[in-house]
Amino acid sequence: MIWKSILAPVTKRHVQQKTIKTHPLHLFRIIQDVDDYVNFLPLCSYSKILRKAPDGRTFDGKLGIGFGLFSEEYTSRVTVIPETLTIKMKSIESQRINSLKSHWSLEEKQGKNNEVHCGVTFQLEMEVSDPVIVAVLDQVLQEVAGRQVEAFEKRCEELPLPDDLIEVAKRFKQL
């Protein structure tokens, strides 16, 4: 009976919110570029899009992550919803993680001098049974979520706005 309660899955959630100085479509594109994560995302040792659905709104991606003594490769199903600037991810294959979900929600905000900024809400949820991971999950989840949002913000600063972004933004508003 004691072992059953010790090994019971534990689910933890964390929400990170921030406004960053970039156009929401710029960040939206960077979040979708899973192949590039290995180049800028902390704790990421591998990132690859495996297959895309014909509609372009769903794809499977594989990530390798590691921190401390913990490392894991997992495959996720990613759903992109351009109309709401939302990206959802749910793990579909993992050895040590029962479930891992993330949800990006972006919105256009007005900054000073009518600059376009991006309101970001990033939700991260993880379910695990491993007692070692459970022991540090709260602290790690909060730190990982914060570092991820910061890494994407920095990536927006490093990569120039695409030339076609204004045209895409105009078309987007017509949807």
C-alpha positions in Angstrom: 0.0 0.0 0.0 2.8 2.4 0.8 4.6 1.7 -2.5 1.4 2.4 -4.4 1.1 5.9 -2.9 4.8 6.6 -3.4 4.7 5.6 -7.1 1.4 7.3 -7.8 1.7 9.8 -10.7 2.0 13.4 -9.7 0.9 16.2 -11.9 2.3 19.7 -11.6 1.5 22.9 -13.6 3.1 26.3 -14.0 2.0 29.3 -15.9 4.5 32.0 -17.0 3.2 35.3 -18.4 5.2 38.1 -19.9 5.0 40.9 -22.5 7.9 41.0 -24.9 9.0 43.5 -27.5 8.3 41.7 -30.7 5.4 41.1 -33.0 3.3 38.1 -32.0 3.7 36.5 -35.5 7.5 36.7 -35.1 7.4 34.7 -31.9 4.7 32.4 -33.3 7.0 31.5 -36.2 10.0 30.9 -33.9 7.9 28.6 -31.6 6.9 26.5 -34.6 10.5 26.0 -35.7 11.2 23.0 -33.5 14.3 22.0 -35.6 16.0 25.2 -34.4 15.4 24.7 -30.6 18.7 22.9 -30.1 20.5 26.1 -31.2 19.0 28.3 -28.4 16.8 26.6 -25.9 18.4 25.8 -22.6 18.4 22.1 -21.6 17.7 21.0 -25.2 20.2 18.6 -26.6 18.2 17.5 -29.7 15.3 18.8 -31.7 13.7 17.6 -34.9 10.4 17.7 -36.7 9.6 14.1 -37.6 6.5 14.4 -39.8 3.9 17.0 -40.7 0.2 16.7 -41.4 -0.8 17.8 -44.9 -2.8 20.8 -43.5 0.4 22.1 -41.8 -1.4 22.6 -38.5 -0.2 19.4 -36.8 3.2 17.9 -36.6 5.3 15.5 -34.5 8.6 16.6 -33.1 11.2 14.9 -31.0 13.2 16.7 -28.3 16.1 15.6 -26.1 16.3 17.4 -22.8 18.6 17.2 -19.8 19.2 18.8 -16.4 21.3 17.5 -13.6 21.2 13.7 -13.6 17.9 13.7 -15.6 17.9 13.4 -19.4 15.1 12.2 -21.6 14.0 12.1 -25.3 10.4 12.3 -26.0 8.1 12.8 -29.0 5.3 15.3 -29.0 2.3 16.1 -31.1 2.1 19.8 -31.8 -1.0 21.6 -32.9 -0.7 25.1 -34.4 -3.8 27.4 -34.4 -2.9 30.6 -36.4 -6.3 32.2 -35.9 -5.8 32.4 -32.2 -2.0 32.5 -32.1 -2.0 29.3 -30.1 0.4 26.4 -30.1 -0.3 23.2 -28.1 2.1 20.4 -27.4 1.4 17.0 -25.8 3.9 14.2 -25.4 3.0 11.0 -27.1 6.1 8.9 -26.4 8.4 9.1 -23.4 10.3 6.6 -21.2 10.3 8.6 -17.9 7.6 11.2 -18.3 4.0 10.1 -18.0 2.7 13.2 -19.7 4.1 16.6 -20.7 2.0 19.4 -22.1 2.7 22.9 -23.0 0.4 25.6 -24.3 1.6 28.9 -25.9 -1.0 31.7 -26.2 0.1 34.9 -27.8 -1.7 38.2 -28.3 -0.9 41.6 -29.8 -0.4 44.4 -27.3 0.3 48.1 -27.8 3.6 49.4 -26.4 4.9 52.9 -26.2 4.7 54.9 -29.4 2.2 52.4 -30.8 4.9 49.7 -31.1 3.4 46.2 -31.4 4.4 43.9 -28.5 3.5 40.4 -27.7 1.6 39.2 -24.6 2.8 35.7 -23.8 1.1 33.1 -21.7 3.1 29.8 -21.5 1.6 26.9 -19.6 3.6 23.8 -18.7 2.2 20.7 -17.2 4.1 17.5 -16.3 3.0 14.2 -14.9 5.6 11.8 -13.5 5.8 8.7 -11.3 9.5 8.6 -10.7 10.0 9.6 -7.0 13.3 11.3 -7.7 11.7 13.6 -10.3 8.6 14.2 -8.1 10.8 15.4 -5.3 12.1 18.3 -7.4 9.3 18.8 -9.9 7.8 22.1 -8.4 11.2 23.9 -8.4 12.3 22.5 -11.8 9.0 23.2 -13.6 9.0 26.9 -12.6 12.6 27.3 -13.5 12.2 25.5 -16.9 9.2 27.6 -17.8 10.9 30.8 -17.0 14.0 29.9 -18.8 12.1 28.8 -21.9 10.1 32.1 -22.2 13.4 34.0 -21.7 15.1 31.9 -24.4 12.3 32.6 -26.9 12.4 36.3 -26.1 16.2 36.4 -26.7 15.7 34.4 -30.0 13.3 37.1 -31.2 15.9 39.7 -30.5 18.6 37.7 -32.3 16.6 36.9 -35.4 15.4 39.9 -37.5 11.8 40.3 -38.2 11.0 38.5 -41.5 10.4 40.9 -44.5 7.0 39.5 -45.1 5.8 39.8 -41.5 3.9 43.1 -42.1 2.1 41.5 -45.1 1.3 38.3 -43.1 0.0 40.5 -40.2 -2.3 42.3 -42.6 -3.7 39.1 -44.0 -4.0 37.6 -40.5 -6.2 40.5 -39.4 -8.5 39.8 -42.3 -9.2 36.2 -41.2 
